Each structure stands twice: as C-alpha cells, then as structure tokens.
C-alpha cells in the first residue's frame, strides 16, 4: 500500500505542469536559455552579481507604460552601469499572436533604446514557470549569493498610465538600494500587476 501511494505521488509530481513559485529568501531557480542573438544565457553565468529579471511583452500596455516614458530604460542603464545584470525575459508562446521572433524583439528593444544585459527568449515558458511569473512586467531581484530577495510588481501604482510613475514607489529600486547597502529587503514580495503572460 505504501509503495503504491508513493508511486502515485511520484507520477502526480512528474506530470504536474505547474511549479511552485520560489519564495524570497530561498535560492533563485537556476535556468539556461538563449538570447535574441542565439547566445546561451545562464543564471550561473552571473554568480557573484546582483541580477534583475524583467518579464516583457512589447504588446502589453503595462510594459509600454514603462518604456514609452523611458522609465524602464533609465532603470536598466543606471543599474547595469553600477554592475547589476538586467535580463529581460519574453515567455510568449510561438503560437500566440503576441509572439515576436528574436530579430523582431531585438529590433523593438533597439527602437526603445533599451539597455538590458540580455534579452532572453523563453517561448516554451520554462523559465517563466520556474519563477512563477504571471504577468508583464513581473520583476525579480536576485542577490550576489543567488538568493531571490524580491518578487512582484515594479511599483505600487497598478495602472497603465505613464503619469503615475512619478508618484509611485518603485519596489525594484528600493530592493536594489537595500541590497547594495547590505541590508535585508524590507518588502521582499508584492502582488505583480500587468498583462497575463501568454504561455
């Protein structure tokens, strides 16, 4: 009876399509992917550095809020200049109308004058599901030890209006500042808002 129960549990676990989202304070899930230029990208490549993960879909109004205003580009540039690794991840399935081929996605980022360290393609949703990413932009901060220290919304204004950026508290900025100061992140998780990721 015990063996049968264990076998059933093992099969259920192996066939489950949903992975539990990582919890801040635990090791960030390892991943390997390919960027828009076909170059392999692995979280392990950046061991010893702070890493930001930004889930992106150019067709999402909430993503557009931060790019048309220049806010996301400013965050990318400021933090990568300080040694932070910034990875934009696109988990849109190839079968969805929002999907952009690597060259087209790279061109969009170029038009935006964006400055992420790399743009990672995740059309099978493996990285997104490993992190429990649900919307764009869903944001994560990983410290130099590989610990997930923040997961959630980019800020506290749940709107697609660029005008709200000026009066919002940017959770990613706060988390990065605390990490740089060697402090614990005071708000390690928030509820992300945006467009549903098209897995």
Secondary structure, DSSP 8 states (H G I E B T S, - for coil): -HHHHHHHHHHHHHH--------TTSB----EEEETTS-EEEGGGGTTS-EEEEE--TT-HHHHHHHHTSHHHHHHHHHHHTT-EEEEEE---TTSTT---HHHHHHHHHHTT---SEEEE-TT-HHHHHHT--EET-EEEE-TTSBEEEEE-SBS--SS-GGGGGGS-BHHHHHHHHHHTT---S--B----SEE---
